[in-house]
Amino acid sequence: IAAGSEGVVSTACATIPSSVKTGVPTVAELQSRFENVHNKCRQAINVPQGRLGLEGQLVGMVLATLKYPPKPEDGLDDDETHLVKARHFVQMGTLEEAVGELEQVASDQAQLISADWKRAALDRIAVEKALRVIKMECALLDESCLNDIE
């Protein structure tokens, strides 16, 4: 009954993106992959405005290495702060907040760098939400069956 075409379980399953048919990364895998994304985004953010060539990329790499990143509590609203906050959320396992911070990064190059990671994180989020709904529905059905027996 619950898995029928109009049931809660079927509705939850319908919210899962088709891209997860090949698998969905674990939170630990996403955390591990984010370190590389973070480093590359930081370099992209530090490329001087209008200097996207090799020289600009080298400057971005040097600045990303030499500059201390801002602290999340500094209250700044810039790309590096959003990136630092995203890293913190990834480390905490709160992927929705991490994706939200990455969405606020204005650098087009950083957006391109983080796009695959964000897509994988959103897939993980969708699967976890669907699983929560399915587990809740199963628990309710289990409770209902127990009440019918009594």
C-alpha positions as CSV (number, residue, x, y, z in Angstrom):
1,I,0.0,0.0,0.0
2,A,2.7,2.5,1.0
3,A,4.8,1.9,-2.1
4,G,1.8,2.2,-4.5
5,S,1.7,4.8,-7.2
6,E,0.3,7.4,-4.9
7,G,2.0,6.4,-1.6
8,V,4.4,8.4,0.5
9,V,7.3,6.0,-0.3
10,S,6.7,6.3,-4.1
11,T,6.6,10.1,-3.8
12,A,9.8,10.1,-1.8
13,C,11.5,7.9,-4.4
14,A,10.4,10.3,-7.1
15,T,12.3,13.1,-5.5
16,I,15.6,11.2,-6.0
17,P,17.5,12.6,-9.0
18,S,18.1,10.2,-11.9
19,S,21.8,11.0,-11.7
20,V,22.1,8.8,-8.5
21,K,21.4,5.6,-10.5
22,T,25.2,5.2,-10.9
23,G,25.6,5.7,-7.1
24,V,25.8,8.6,-4.7
25,P,29.0,9.5,-2.8
26,T,29.1,9.2,1.0
27,V,29.5,12.2,3.2
28,A,33.1,11.1,3.9
29,E,33.8,10.9,0.2
30,L,32.4,14.4,-0.3
31,Q,34.4,15.7,2.6
32,S,37.6,14.2,1.1
33,R,36.9,15.6,-2.4
34,F,36.1,19.0,-1.1
35,E,39.7,19.7,0.0
36,N,40.8,19.8,-3.6
37,V,37.8,21.8,-4.6
38,H,38.5,24.3,-1.8
39,N,42.1,24.7,-2.8
40,K,41.3,25.2,-6.5
41,C,38.5,27.7,-5.7
42,R,40.7,29.6,-3.3
43,Q,43.3,30.0,-6.1
44,A,40.6,31.1,-8.5
45,I,39.2,33.7,-6.1
46,N,42.7,35.2,-5.7
47,V,43.2,35.7,-9.5
48,P,43.4,39.5,-10.0
49,Q,40.4,41.0,-11.8
50,G,40.7,40.8,-15.6
51,R,43.9,38.7,-15.5
52,L,42.6,35.2,-16.4
53,G,45.7,34.2,-18.3
54,L,48.6,32.1,-17.1
55,E,50.1,35.1,-15.2
56,G,46.8,35.7,-13.4
57,Q,46.6,32.0,-12.5
58,L,50.1,32.1,-11.1
59,V,49.3,35.2,-9.0
60,G,46.2,33.4,-7.7
61,M,48.2,30.4,-6.7
62,V,50.8,32.5,-4.9
63,L,48.2,34.7,-3.1
64,A,46.2,31.6,-2.0
65,T,49.4,30.1,-0.6
66,L,50.6,33.3,1.2
67,K,47.4,34.9,2.4
68,Y,45.7,33.7,5.6
69,P,42.1,32.9,4.9
70,P,39.5,34.9,6.8
71,K,37.8,33.5,9.8
72,P,34.1,32.7,9.5
73,E,33.3,34.9,12.5
74,D,35.0,37.9,11.0
75,G,31.6,38.8,9.5
76,L,32.9,39.6,6.0
77,D,30.8,39.0,3.0
78,D,33.3,38.1,0.3
79,D,34.1,35.0,-1.7
80,E,36.9,33.8,0.6
81,T,34.7,34.0,3.6
82,H,31.9,32.1,1.9
83,L,34.5,29.5,0.9
84,V,35.8,29.2,4.5
85,K,32.3,28.8,5.8
86,A,31.6,26.2,3.1
87,R,34.7,24.3,4.2
88,H,33.6,24.4,7.8
89,F,30.1,23.1,7.0
90,V,31.6,20.3,4.9
91,Q,33.8,19.3,7.8
92,M,30.7,19.3,10.0
93,G,28.8,17.2,7.5
94,T,26.1,19.8,6.9
95,L,26.1,19.7,3.2
96,E,23.1,21.9,2.5
97,E,24.7,24.8,4.3
98,A,28.0,24.1,2.5
99,V,26.2,24.2,-0.9
100,G,24.4,27.4,0.2
101,E,27.8,29.1,1.0
102,L,29.3,28.0,-2.3
103,E,26.3,29.4,-4.2
104,Q,27.2,32.8,-2.7
105,V,30.7,32.8,-4.2
106,A,30.7,35.4,-7.0
107,S,33.7,34.1,-8.9
108,D,32.6,32.4,-12.1
109,Q,35.8,30.4,-12.2
110,A,35.2,29.1,-8.6
111,Q,31.6,28.3,-9.6
112,L,32.9,26.1,-12.5
113,I,35.4,24.4,-10.2
114,S,32.8,23.6,-7.6
115,A,30.0,22.6,-9.9
116,D,30.6,18.9,-9.9
117,W,31.1,18.7,-6.2
118,K,27.9,20.7,-5.6
119,R,25.9,18.4,-7.9
120,A,27.2,15.3,-6.0
121,A,26.4,17.0,-2.7
122,L,22.9,17.9,-3.8
123,D,22.4,14.2,-4.9
124,R,23.5,13.1,-1.5
125,I,21.1,15.5,0.2
126,A,18.2,14.4,-2.0
127,V,18.9,10.7,-1.2
128,E,19.2,11.4,2.6
129,K,15.9,13.3,2.6
130,A,14.1,10.6,0.7
131,L,15.5,7.9,3.0
132,R,14.3,9.9,6.1
133,V,10.8,10.0,4.6
134,I,10.8,6.3,3.7
135,K,12.1,5.3,7.2
136,M,9.5,7.4,8.8
137,E,6.7,5.9,6.7
138,C,8.0,2.4,7.4
139,A,8.0,3.1,11.2
140,L,4.4,4.4,10.9
141,L,3.3,1.4,9.0
142,D,5.1,-0.9,11.5
143,E,3.3,0.9,14.4
144,S,0.0,0.6,12.5
145,C,0.5,-3.1,12.0
146,L,1.2,-3.6,15.6
147,N,-1.9,-1.7,16.6
148,D,-4.0,-4.0,14.2
149,I,-2.6,-7.1,15.9
150,E,-3.5,-5.9,19.4
